[in-house]
Amino acid sequence: MDMNTIEAVLRTTDPADWREGDAWLAGGTVLFSYGSYAFGPEPLRRLLDLGSAGWPAITVTADEIELAATCTVAELYALPDSPALESGGPAGRWPALDLIRPCCDSFVASFKVWNMSTVGGNLCTSLPAGPLISLCAGLDGTATVLGPGGSSRELPVADFVTGDGQNALTPGELLRSVHLPASALSARVAFRRLSLSNLGRSGVLLIGRLDGGGQLTLTVTAATKRPVQVRFRPAPEAAGLREALDAAIPDHLYHDDIHGLPEWRRDMTYRLAEEIRDELSAPEGSLPRAVSGDFWPPEKRADGTARNSNGQKGA
C-alpha cells in the first residue's frame, strides 16, 4: 500500500528518536498492508527503520535462545538445522525445538511474509492467531523492551499481549528481543492447531509442556484474545483440567471473528487440551487414545445463533 503521508524514514534503534506520528519498521508486512492509518485516526509521518540494526537474528547458549525482534520467519524456521545446534551439546537435544516449524507453518504464509515478517512484528501486531506469540508464550519467553532515556524492562510474552491487537508497549517503546529459557526448551512438548480451512488462519492453537519435575504447562492461543496459561503439578486428571480451563478462560475471553465462533473455539480448546494432557501424561512414544465426548463442557449459548459443525455462524 502507498503511504503518502510519510515525510521521512529514519534508520535508528534508539527509542529517544521516537515522536508522535512515528512507527517502528521491521519487516513491514503488516504496516504496509494497513497503510498510513494503521494505528489510529492520525496519519503516520515517519518510519523508524530497524533494518540496519545489525542485531544477530538468533543467539544460542547453554541457558537460552535469544530471538531478535528483527529475526524473520525464514530465519527462525531454519534454526533446528542450524550449525549452532550441531555440536551435540544441550541445545542440540532440546525437545521443544520441535515446536518451531509447526508454529512457523501456522502462518500459511506467502513468500513475502515468510522472508520479511519478523518475530517482533508478529508479537507487536498482537493478533490472537499470531503463531510466534503462541511459540514464545508456550515456551515461557521473556520480552525485552527498550524505552526512551535508555530504560529497559522485561516481561513474560504471555503478559506482553493484552488483547486483540493490544499489547503492553507504551508510546516510543521498542521490542528488542525474546529470550526462551533452557528450562522450557528441554521439556517434552505437544502441539495442537485447528482452522476452519486447510489454508486458513488458526482458530485454536494450544501448546503443552511437561518439564522434568512433572509440571504440566498448557498455553491457549488463537482461541482467546490473549494468551492464557494454566500450570499443574502433577498433571491433572481430565476433570481437573476442565475445571482449570473453566476458571482461567471466561466466555468473554474467547475470540469472535470470521475464523470461528467463540463457542466453537471453546469446545475445541477443551478437546485439544485433553488430547495434550493425554499425550503428555502417557509414556513417551505411546499412541494417544481417543478423546471421550463426555470431557467436553455442557453447551453454553448466549447469542441465540445456531452453529454449523465447522464453527461458523449459521441460520
C-alpha positions in Angstrom: 0.0 0.0 0.0 1.2 3.5 -0.7 1.9 5.5 2.4 1.6 9.0 1.0 1.7 10.7 4.4 5.2 9.6 5.2 7.6 12.5 5.3 10.8 10.8 6.4 12.4 7.4 7.1 15.0 7.4 9.9 17.4 4.5 10.4 17.6 4.1 14.2 17.2 1.7 17.1 17.1 4.5 19.7 13.6 5.0 21.4 14.7 8.6 22.1 14.2 9.3 18.4 10.5 8.4 18.6 7.9 11.1 18.4 4.2 11.3 17.9 3.3 10.1 14.4 6.2 7.6 14.2 6.0 3.9 13.7 8.8 1.3 14.1 9.5 -0.6 10.9 11.0 -4.1 10.8 9.7 -6.4 8.1 6.7 -4.1 7.4 4.3 -6.8 6.1 1.6 -5.6 8.4 2.5 -1.9 8.4 2.4 -1.6 4.6 -0.8 -3.6 4.4 -2.6 -1.4 6.8 -1.2 1.9 5.5 -0.8 5.4 7.0 -3.7 5.0 9.4 -2.5 1.7 10.8 -2.5 2.9 14.4 -5.4 5.3 14.7 -7.2 8.2 13.1 -4.0 10.3 12.9 -1.7 9.5 9.9 1.8 8.3 10.3 4.5 10.8 9.5 7.8 9.0 9.9 9.0 5.4 9.8 11.8 4.4 12.2 13.6 1.7 10.3 15.3 -1.2 12.2 16.6 -2.8 9.0 20.2 -1.7 9.7 20.1 -2.6 13.4 22.6 -5.4 12.9 21.1 -7.5 15.8 22.0 -11.2 15.4 18.8 -12.9 14.4 19.3 -15.9 16.8 21.8 -16.4 19.6 22.0 -19.9 21.2 23.7 -20.5 24.5 23.5 -23.3 27.0 21.0 -21.3 29.0 18.6 -19.9 26.4 17.8 -19.0 22.8 17.6 -15.2 22.2 15.4 -14.2 19.2 16.0 -10.7 18.0 12.8 -8.7 17.2 14.1 -8.5 13.6 14.5 -12.3 13.2 12.4 -13.3 10.2 10.1 -16.3 10.0 12.5 -17.9 7.5 15.5 -17.5 9.8 13.5 -19.0 12.7 12.3 -21.9 10.6 15.9 -22.8 9.8 17.0 -22.9 13.4 16.6 -26.7 14.0 19.1 -27.3 11.2 21.5 -24.5 12.4 25.2 -25.3 12.9 24.8 -23.7 16.3 22.8 -26.9 17.3 25.1 -29.4 15.6 27.7 -29.7 18.3 25.7 -32.2 20.3 25.6 -30.0 23.4 22.5 -29.4 25.5 20.9 -27.2 22.9 21.1 -29.9 20.3 18.9 -32.1 22.5 16.2 -29.6 23.4 12.9 -31.4 22.6 10.9 -28.1 22.4 12.7 -27.2 19.2 10.1 -29.4 17.5 7.6 -26.6 18.1 9.4 -24.1 15.9 8.4 -25.4 12.4 4.7 -26.2 13.2 4.3 -22.7 14.6 6.0 -21.1 11.6 3.9 -23.3 9.2 0.8 -21.9 11.0 1.4 -18.6 9.2 0.3 -20.3 5.9 2.5 -17.6 4.5 3.4 -16.2 1.1 7.0 -15.9 0.0 7.0 -12.2 1.0 5.6 -12.9 4.5 7.9 -15.9 5.1 11.1 -13.9 4.3 10.1 -10.4 5.6 7.8 -10.9 8.6 9.6 -10.8 12.0 9.3 -12.2 15.4 8.9 -8.7 16.8 6.3 -7.7 14.2 4.2 -10.8 15.0 4.2 -10.0 18.7 3.6 -6.3 18.4 0.7 -6.7 15.9 -0.7 -8.9 18.8 -3.4 -10.7 16.8 -4.9 -13.7 18.6 -3.7 -16.0 15.8 -0.1 -14.8 15.8 1.8 -18.1 15.8 5.1 -16.7 17.1 3.1 -15.3 20.1 2.0 -19.0 20.6 5.6 -20.2 20.3 7.1 -17.6 22.6 4.4 -17.7 25.2 4.3 -21.5 25.2 8.0 -21.6 26.0 7.8 -19.1 28.8 9.6 -16.5 26.6 10.6 -13.2 28.2 10.3 -10.0 26.1 13.0 -7.3 26.5 11.5 -3.8 25.8 13.6 -0.7 25.3 12.3 2.7 26.2 13.3 6.4 25.9 16.1 7.6 28.2 17.9 4.3 28.0 15.4 2.4 30.1 14.8 -1.3 29.7 12.3 -3.7 31.1 11.4 -7.4 30.8 8.0 -9.1 30.9 6.7 -12.5 30.0 5.4 -12.8 26.4 2.2 -14.2 27.9 1.7 -10.8 29.6 3.1 -8.8 26.7 -0.1 -9.4 24.5 -3.1 -8.0 26.4 -5.9 -8.3 23.9 -6.9 -8.4 20.2 -4.4 -6.1 18.6 -3.3 -4.8 22.0 -0.1 -5.1 24.0 1.9 -3.7 26.9 4.0 -1.3 24.9 3.8 2.4 25.7 4.4 5.2 23.1 8.0 5.1 21.9 8.9 1.7 23.4 10.6 -0.9 21.2 10.6 -4.7 21.5 14.3 -5.7 21.3 14.3 -9.4 21.7 12.7 -12.5 23.2 14.5 -15.0 25.5 13.4 -18.6 25.5 14.9 -20.4 28.6 16.6 -23.8 28.5 14.2 -25.0 31.3 11.3 -24.7 28.8 13.3 -25.8 25.7 14.3 -29.0 27.5 10.8 -30.0 28.3 8.6 -32.6 26.5 6.1 -30.7 24.3 2.8 -31.3 22.4 1.3 -29.1 19.7 -2.4 -28.8 18.5 -3.9 -26.5 16.0 -7.3 -26.2 14.2 -8.5 -23.9 11.5 -11.8 -23.8 9.6 -10.0 -24.4 6.3 -6.8 -26.1 5.2 -5.1 -22.8 4.4 -6.9 -20.7 7.0 -5.9 -18.6 10.0 -5.6 -20.5 13.2 -8.8 -20.7 15.2 -7.4 -22.6 18.1 -3.7 -23.2 18.9 -2.5 -25.0 22.0 0.9 -25.9 23.3 1.6 -28.3 26.1 4.8 -28.6 28.0 5.8 -31.3 30.6 9.1 -30.4 32.4 11.4 -32.8 34.2 9.8 -32.1 37.5 6.4 -33.2 36.3 4.8 -29.8 35.9 2.4 -29.5 33.0 2.0 -26.1 31.4 -0.8 -25.6 28.9 -0.8 -22.4 26.8 -4.0 -21.5 24.9 -3.8 -19.0 22.0 -5.7 -18.2 18.8 -9.0 -19.3 20.5 -8.5 -16.5 23.1 -8.0 -12.7 22.7 -4.7 -13.1 24.6 -2.5 -16.0 25.7 -3.8 -17.9 28.7 -1.6 -20.3 30.7 -2.6 -22.9 33.2 0.0 -24.9 35.2 -0.3 -28.2 37.1 2.0 -30.2 39.3 1.4 -33.1 38.9 -0.5 -33.3 35.7 -4.3 -33.4 36.4 -7.0 -35.8 35.6 -9.5 -34.8 32.9 -11.9 -33.3 35.3 -9.2 -31.1 36.9 -8.1 -29.8 33.6 -11.6 -29.0 32.6 -12.2 -27.1 35.9 -8.9 -25.1 35.4 -9.9 -24.1 31.9 -13.3 -23.0 33.2 -11.7 -20.8 35.8 -8.9 -19.4 33.6 -11.0 -18.6 30.5 -14.3 -16.8 31.0 -16.6 -16.8 28.0 -15.9 -13.2 27.0 -12.2 -14.0 26.5 -12.8 -16.4 23.6 -12.3 -14.6 20.3 -15.1 -14.0 17.8 -14.4 -13.4 14.1 -14.9 -14.9 10.7 -12.3 -17.6 11.6 -14.6 -19.2 14.3 -17.3 -18.5 16.8 -16.5 -18.3 20.5 -18.5 -21.5 21.2 -16.6 -23.5 18.6 -13.2 -22.1 19.9 -14.2 -23.0 23.4 -15.2 -26.6 22.6 -12.1 -27.2 20.5 -9.9 -25.7 23.3 -11.3 -28.3 25.7 -10.9 -31.1 23.1 -7.3 -30.2 22.2 -6.4 -29.6 25.8 -7.5 -33.1 26.7 -5.5 -34.5 23.8 -2.4 -32.7 25.0 -3.0 -33.8 28.6 -3.4 -37.4 27.5 -0.3 -37.3 25.3 2.0 -35.8 27.9 0.6 -38.0 30.7 1.4 -41.2 28.8 4.8 -42.7 28.4 6.8 -41.0 25.6 6.1 -42.7 22.3 2.7 -44.1 23.3 -0.2 -43.7 20.9 -2.8 -41.2 22.2 -6.2 -42.5 23.0 -9.4 -41.1 21.5 -10.9 -38.2 23.4 -14.1 -39.0 25.2 -17.1 -36.9 24.3 -18.0 -36.6 28.0 -14.9 -34.4 28.6 -16.5 -31.6 26.6 -18.3 -28.9 28.7 -22.1 -28.6 28.5 -23.3 -26.2 25.8 -23.5 -22.6 26.9 -25.2 -20.5 24.3 -25.5 -16.8 24.8 -26.2 -15.2 21.4 -29.1 -17.4 20.2 -27.4 -18.2 16.9 -27.1 -21.7 15.5 -23.7 -23.1 14.9 -22.6 -25.2 11.9 -20.2 -28.1 12.6 -17.3 -26.0 11.3 -17.8 -23.3 13.9 -19.2 -20.6 11.5 -22.4 -18.7 12.1 -25.5 -20.2 10.5 -29.2 -19.6 10.4 
